């Protein structure tokens, strides 16, 4: 079994609007361990979280698991986790619209920078992530 990186998209809670869809990086390692790597909370209280042995497929709010890559065994669990862990969490005033969807894009860019995934794999995964997010209910226009 090889390591597999996917993007997990979950229904928004309490409202399933595109901006509230939660996204995360899901990694299933060659040894069978699963991780969800993501930011949780809301601006300005986002925090990076790594959940061990947490298969995304068991979450009832899972909308999609988007394949990203199956990197070579040269990319260890520690390398993948540390690369995601150093991805910026933007709680400053300049980034009030920033959320978990942005973090996933930045974390995938960091994984591409170390050669774990390709830039094309990142781009394709983000396109699909946005499509799944946009499948959410439309926000009422009168808000």
N, C-alpha and C positions, 0 to 999 in steps of 0.2 A: 504494500500500500504506500502511496506517495502522499506528500503534503498537498492539500488543496485549499486555495484561498477563494472565498466568495464574499459578495456583499449581501448582507441580509437587510431586507426592508420589512418593517413592521407597521401595522395599522396605527394611526394616530389615536391618542387617548387624552382627553375624553372625546375629542372631535377628530374624525378622520378626514382632515383637509391635507392637501399636499404639503403645506409648510409644517404640519405636525407629524408627518410620517417619520418614524425613527429609523435611522440607518446605522449599520455597524459593519465591521469587518469580522467575518467568521472564518476561522482557520481550523481545519481538521488535519492534524499532524500524522506523519507516517506511523507513529506509535499508537494511534487511535484516540489520543487526547483531543478534545475540542476546546477552543477558546472563542469568546466573543470579546472583541476589542472595540471600545466606543467611548464617546463622551455622553455623560448623563447630566440631567439638571436643566436649568434654563439660564439665560443671560441675566446677570453676571456671575452665576454660580456653577457653570459647567465644570465637570471633573472628568479626567480620564479614568476609565474603569476597565480592568481585565477580569473577565469571569472565566474561571477554569472549569473544565469538564462540563461545559454548558452547550449541548448541541442545539443550534438554532431551530432545528426542525421540530422540537417539542413545544415551542412557544405557539400558543393558539392564535396569536396576533400576527404570525409570520405571513407576509404577502408574497414574498419572493426570495429565493436564494439565487443570486446572479453569479455565474462562474466568472472568475477573474483569471486564475492561472494555477498550474501545478508546478511550482518552482523545483529546481534541482535540489538534491539532498545536501548540496553545499550550503544552502540557506537553512540554518538551524532554527529551532524553536526560539532560542534566546535572541538570535539576530532579528527575527520577525517581530517578536514582542518588544524588543528594545527600540527598534525603528519606529514602531507605532507609538510607543511610550514617549518618545521625544517629539512627536508631532505637536505643534503649538495648540494650546487651548486658549481661544481668544475671548477673554472676558472684559476687555477694555471698551471704553466708550465708542471708539472708532468702529467697532465691529458688533454693533447691537443687533444686526440682522444675521449674524453668524450663527450656525447651529451644527448639529451632528452630521448633516448632509455635507456641509463644507469640510468638516473634519475628515470624513471618509475620503473625500477628494484629495486633501492634503496628505493624509496617511498613505494613500495609494501612490501619490507623487514621490513620497519618501521611499517607498518600497521599490519604485521604478528607478530612483536615483542610485540605489545600491545594486541594481540588476536583478532583483528578486522577481519582478514582473517587468513587462515591456511598457513603454509609453502607450503603444496601441492597445494593449490589454487594459490599461488604466482608462483610456478614452472610451473604449467599447463598454466597459463595466459602468462608467459614469453615465453614459448615454442611456443604458438600460435602467439604471437606478432612477434617473430623472423620469423616464417613461412610467415606471411603476409608481413613483410618487405622484405623478400627474393623473393616475387612474383613480385617485381619491376623490371624494365628493367635492363639488365646487363650493367655494366659500360664498355665503350670501353676499350679494352686491350691495346691500344696504348697510353693511358694517363700516 
